[in-house]
Amino acid sequence: MVNQPTVSDKPALFILLDGTWPEARKMFRKSPYLDNIPVLSINTKARTDYLLRTPSREEQHCTAEVAATLLELAGDTIASEQLFSHFNLFRNKYLEGKPHHPLAQMLKAAQSV
């Protein structure tokens, strides 16, 4: 008899569809190989710090935020915190290069306090 690994013996595997929400929805609907894979919904109250675009619905988050939240749910809080930290650094550096972006001025003012 061959020992089959249980689900808990394997590291978590997540498939993230990266794109705008309409693009991701279309990819999901047009990908029949995803039909039998469980779908995980993250807490809609999860923090969102993206700020570069305004989501059309409250439960929409950017890919990095979803990935960090999934890592946290999987118990890898260190990786989750690191991803959120890198994401925040990226966002701030991006906004530094966009001085006319409305949020760039707000972040700059907040950092100088």
N, C-alpha and C positions, 0 to 999 in steps of 0.2 A: 504494500500500500504506500503510495506516494503522499507525503505531507503537503497539502496545499496551503499556501500562506493565507491567513485571514486578512480581511480588509484592514484591520488595525495594525498588521505587521508591515504594511506598505506605507511609504510616505504619501501624504496627501497630494493629489494631482488636480489642478484647476485649469480649466480652459477659459481664457478671457478673450472676448471678442472686442478688438480695439478699433474704434471708429466712432463716428457720431452715433447718437442713439438711433436715428432712423437707419443708418448703415448697419449697425450691429443687429437690429431687429430683422433686417432683410437677410443678413448673413445667416442668422439663426433659423429663419423660416426656410431658406433655400439650401440648408445643409442637413440632409436626411440622416447622416451618420451621427448627428447630435440628438436625434429623437429619443434614444433610449438612455441618455446620460442624465442623471439627476441634475436638477437646476436648484441652485442655492440662492435664496434672496437674502441680501444683507439688511441690517437694520436701517430703515429709512431715516432714522435720526442720527446716523453716522455723520461725523463732522465732515464738512466740505470747506476746503480752503483754496479751491482752485483759483477763483477770482478772475481768470483770464477771459472766460466767457460765462454768461449767465445761463444756467440750465433752464429749459422750458418747464420742467417739473421738479419739485423739491427732492424727489428720490433719485435724481440723476446725479451721478458722480463721475469724475474723470477716472481713467483706467488705473492710474497710480494709486488713487484713494481706494478703489475697490480691491486692488492687489494687496495693499497694506492691511485693509480690514480683513481680507481672507486669511492672511498670515496670522493676524491676531486671533481670529476664530479657530485656526488650526493649532493654536498654542505656541506659536513662534513669535513671542512678543518682542524679542530683541530685533529680529528681522523686520517686523512691522514698524517699530519705532525708527529703525534706520531708514526704511523706505520713506516714511513720512518726513523724516529730517532731510533726506536728499531731495525729496519732492519740494519741500518748502524752500530749500536753498535754490533749486532750479527756478521756482516761481519768482523768487525775489530777484535773482540775477536777470531773468527774462524781463521783468518789469523795469529794472535799472536801465536796460537797453531801449526801453519804450517810454521816454520821459513824458510823452503826450497822452499816454494811457491814463484814464481817470484814476485808476487805483494806484498807479506808480507814485503820484504826488501824495496820496493818502498814506501809503506805506513809508515813503521817505519822511514825512512829517512825524509819523509814529516812531520811527527809528531814532530821530533826533531828540526825542523827549527823554 
